[in-house]
Amino acid sequence: METENFANWLEIDLGAVQNNVRQLKALTGTTVCAVVKANAYGHGMVEVARAAVKAGAGWCGVARMDEALGLRKAGITAPILLLGYLAPGLAAEAAAENISVPAYDRELAAEYSAKALASGHKLKVHAKIDTGLSRLGVLAAEGVEFVRYLHTLPGLEVEGSFTHYARADAIGSPETTLLQLKRYNQFLEGVTAIGLRPRVVSSANSAATIYYPDARFDLVRPGIAVLGMNPSDEAVLPSGFRQALTWKCRLISVKTVPAGEGISYGHRYKTTKNERIGVIAAGYGDGFRRAVPHFALLRGKRVKVVGGICMDQCMVQLDELPDARIGDEVVLLGKQGEAEITSEELGSSWGTVNYDVITSIEARVQRVYIGS
Ligand SMILES: *Cc1c(COP(=O)(O)O)cnc(C)c1O
């Protein structure tokens, strides 16, 4: 797609997504479930899922039923694992569409079973075990009895089981992950002993997939690693992964502002001399948050954002870039020449994590796909 008329857009390299899935498969020798929830962390759910499946991902993971159905509507036939809540009213549709869902509550599971049975399709469930995140899941100590109970429900097929880690990305302090893994293994021994170990056992997000081989089991569930971003500053991806995302916008004005003038709403920045001030088409309405400090890349150099971020624009100091021209491409996240702004850098300067940065890039930012 031609980007020359775009003001603010994401360039998403589907070749990088495919490369990363291949890396994950080679590294783990395990079936990969590409987690594409929340619009593939802002990258575009269907496009990323298609690329991942093409590169050999055996499953797709999503958080919500509308996401799962969106994948089916797009013609994706790979098994789908719903990671979040299934309303009982959608149990028959989930069964008919071959969407595997979590079971973590007896009453809910019984409702799923009844609805599925009435529809004539079995619903595949994955017993969700809470080993220490304290989110969804039955406590590990109650897991075996729970699986036994699920087997009494005639509308369900107990296809799998999964758990999820609280601190797999804290590589320097592995105690929590090791304890969770121990609890999960105890549960698995228990179900194995009564002949009810499910076929598809999974536990690993990206960080655990890479750093805890014992957590891989039958299926790994990476999300951020598929996109080529690090789970945390500590849990970095091995070499060979490639970031798919570059966030770009355009320089849309350049002028000299005299000394002593205020820049942007609130006048929190004042010029101290004649200053070259550019305007770029990026604002908090795009997900470029109002936090400071902010930088952007222009002509391969880092420039400073000055003054408050507006909804659709912000200003940059261009004294070091006399050649900058209206229409120049600006990079907000990613590489330009030798310069780079990482999602981790944005996360830490905005008081959050890279997951939050990329997932909150707004829908109005145009998505452009390359490299597939
Ligand atoms: C989001 C999520 C994942 C993927 O996490 P990453 O850190 O992006 O790899 C895996 N499993 C569950 C249950 C999730 O909610």
The ligand as a Tripos MOL2 file, in Angstrom:
@<TRIPOS>MOLECULE
LIG
   15    15     1     0     0
SMALL
NO_CHARGES

@<TRIPOS>ATOM
      1 C1         -1.7870  -12.9240   26.8860 C.3       1 LIG1
      2 C2         -1.6020  -14.3170   27.2530 C.ar      1 LIG1
      3 C3         -0.5670  -15.0750   26.6850 C.ar      1 LIG1
      4 C4          0.5280  -14.4710   25.8300 C.3       1 LIG1
      5 O1          1.3840  -13.6720   26.6420 O.3       1 LIG1
      6 P1          2.7630  -13.0470   26.0690 P.3       1 LIG1
      7 O2          3.4430  -12.5300   27.2820 O.co2     1 LIG1
      8 O3          2.3610  -11.9610   25.1320 O.co2     1 LIG1
      9 O4          3.4780  -14.1150   25.4010 O.co2     1 LIG1
     10 C5         -0.5400  -16.4250   26.9670 C.ar      1 LIG1
     11 N1         -1.4600  -16.9960   27.7820 N.ar      1 LIG1
     12 C6         -2.4460  -16.2900   28.3620 C.ar      1 LIG1
     13 C7         -3.4380  -16.9670   29.2550 C.3       1 LIG1
     14 C8         -2.5560  -14.9250   28.1380 C.ar      1 LIG1
     15 O5         -3.5180  -14.2270   28.7320 O.3       1 LIG1
@<TRIPOS>BOND
     1     1     2 1
     2     2     3 ar
     3     2    14 ar
     4     3     4 1
     5     3    10 ar
     6     4     5 1
     7     5     6 1
     8     6     7 2
     9     6     8 1
    10     6     9 1
    11    10    11 ar
    12    11    12 ar
    13    12    13 1
    14    12    14 ar
    15    14    15 1
@<TRIPOS>SUBSTRUCTURE
     1 LIG1         1 GROUP 0 **** ****
